[in-house]
Amino acid sequence: MIYEVMNSINNHFVDGADYGTFQIVSDGITGSFSETYIAGMYVMIENSKINDGIYLITEVTSGKITVDTVLNIESTSDPILIFPCTPPKSFIDLTTKISGYTEKPGVSSEKLADHSISFKDGGSWENAYSSKLNTYRKIYDDRQTVLKRYNYDINTKSRW
């Protein structure tokens, strides 16, 4: 859910990026990293075949980032993007609340005798938490700013 929320608000709290050929193993990512990764922070994988998402880092050793989720093994020569992410605790707490949210569409209209009432359908988590997410919302995708140094366009997944 955290990845979906971050995409919705254009803010992934990225601190940098590693761009290159990495191996995705069942418990993490292996390769040579230039950015700093620390247990307890998050790592976002982009441009992989089947593992795009954000994961909590549980351990970092030389050449390996271990995450809290079982990943699908990928061995490819295609470049992958790895972002260190540092969302604040308040954002993590909010995404935890959002993940437990159940849509409540409500009544669209009802008429009783000479009275009628209508409710706006705002049942999605985006609508329900919009005002709280505005604190973190960005106009432009924050990943694009970081990726300028690689001449990489996140929208087309290609270098220019």
C-alpha positions in Angstrom: 0.0 0.0 0.0 2.9 2.4 0.7 4.0 2.2 -3.0 0.5 3.0 -4.2 0.2 6.0 -1.8 3.6 7.3 -2.8 2.7 7.1 -6.5 -0.6 8.9 -5.8 1.1 11.9 -4.1 4.2 12.0 -6.4 6.4 11.8 -3.4 8.6 8.8 -2.8 10.9 10.5 -0.3 13.9 9.5 -2.4 17.5 10.4 -1.3 19.3 9.3 -4.4 19.4 6.5 -6.9 21.5 3.6 -8.1 21.1 2.8 -11.8 22.6 -0.4 -13.2 22.5 -4.2 -13.4 21.5 -5.7 -10.1 20.4 -9.2 -9.2 17.1 -9.6 -7.4 17.3 -12.6 -5.1 14.5 -14.0 -2.9 15.4 -11.9 0.1 16.8 -8.8 -1.4 19.0 -7.1 -4.0 22.7 -7.8 -4.8 25.1 -5.7 -6.7 27.4 -2.7 -6.3 25.6 0.3 -4.7 26.8 3.9 -4.7 24.1 5.2 -2.4 23.9 4.6 1.4 21.3 2.1 2.6 20.6 1.5 6.3 18.4 -1.2 8.0 15.1 0.4 8.9 14.9 2.7 5.8 13.1 1.7 2.6 14.3 0.8 -0.8 12.3 1.2 -4.0 12.9 -1.0 -7.1 11.9 0.4 -10.5 12.2 -1.0 -14.0 12.5 -4.6 -12.9 10.5 -7.3 -14.7 8.2 -8.2 -11.7 9.5 -6.7 -8.5 8.7 -3.0 -8.8 7.7 -1.7 -5.4 9.0 -0.4 -2.1 10.4 -2.6 0.6 11.6 -2.2 4.2 15.3 -2.9 4.5 16.1 -5.3 7.3 19.9 -5.7 6.8 22.7 -4.3 4.7 26.0 -6.0 4.0 28.7 -5.5 1.4 26.9 -5.9 -1.9 23.5 -7.0 -0.6 20.4 -5.2 0.7 18.0 -7.6 2.5 14.3 -6.7 2.6 11.3 -7.8 4.7 9.4 -9.4 1.7 10.0 -12.4 -0.4 10.9 -11.2 -3.9 10.7 -13.0 -7.2 14.2 -14.0 -8.4 15.4 -11.9 -11.4 18.7 -12.1 -13.2 18.8 -9.7 -16.1 21.2 -7.6 -18.0 18.6 -4.8 -18.2 19.4 -1.9 -15.9 17.3 -1.5 -12.8 16.7 1.6 -10.6 17.2 1.3 -6.9 16.1 4.3 -4.7 16.9 4.8 -1.0 13.7 6.2 0.5 13.3 7.9 3.9 9.6 8.6 4.5 8.9 10.2 7.9 7.3 8.1 10.6 4.1 10.1 10.4 3.7 9.1 6.7 4.3 5.5 7.5 1.7 5.6 10.3 -0.7 7.3 7.8 -0.2 4.6 5.2 -0.8 1.9 7.9 -4.2 3.6 8.6 -4.9 3.8 4.9 -4.2 0.1 4.4 -6.9 -0.7 6.9 -9.4 1.6 5.3 -12.6 0.0 3.9 -14.5 2.0 1.3 -17.8 3.4 2.5 -19.7 4.7 -0.5 -22.7 6.0 1.6 -26.0 7.0 0.3 -26.2 8.8 -3.1 -29.7 10.1 -2.5 -32.7 9.3 -0.4 -36.2 10.8 -0.2 -38.4 10.6 2.9 -41.9 12.2 2.5 -41.2 15.8 1.5 -37.5 15.7 2.3 -34.6 14.5 0.2 -31.0 14.2 1.0 -27.9 13.5 -1.1 -24.4 12.5 0.0 -21.3 12.9 -2.1 -19.7 9.5 -2.9 -16.2 9.9 -1.4 -15.5 6.3 -0.5 -12.0 5.8 -1.8 -9.0 6.0 0.4 -7.7 8.9 -1.9 -10.8 11.0 -1.0 -10.9 9.9 2.6 -7.3 10.8 3.3 -6.8 13.6 0.8 -6.4 16.4 3.3 -3.9 14.4 5.4 -1.9 13.4 2.3 -1.7 17.0 1.1 1.1 17.6 3.6 3.3 15.2 1.6 2.0 15.8 -1.9 4.4 17.1 -4.6 3.4 18.6 -8.0 6.2 16.8 -9.8 7.4 13.3 -9.4 10.4 13.5 -7.0 12.1 10.5 -8.7 12.5 12.5 -12.0 14.6 15.2 -10.2 17.0 12.5 -8.9 17.2 10.7 -12.2 18.3 13.8 -14.2 21.9 12.8 -13.4 21.4 9.6 -15.3 19.5 11.2 -18.3 16.7 8.7 -17.5 13.1 9.4 -18.2 10.9 7.6 -15.7 7.8 8.0 -17.8 9.2 6.1 -20.8 11.7 4.0 -18.8 14.5 5.0 -21.2 17.7 7.0 -21.3 17.7 10.1 -23.6 
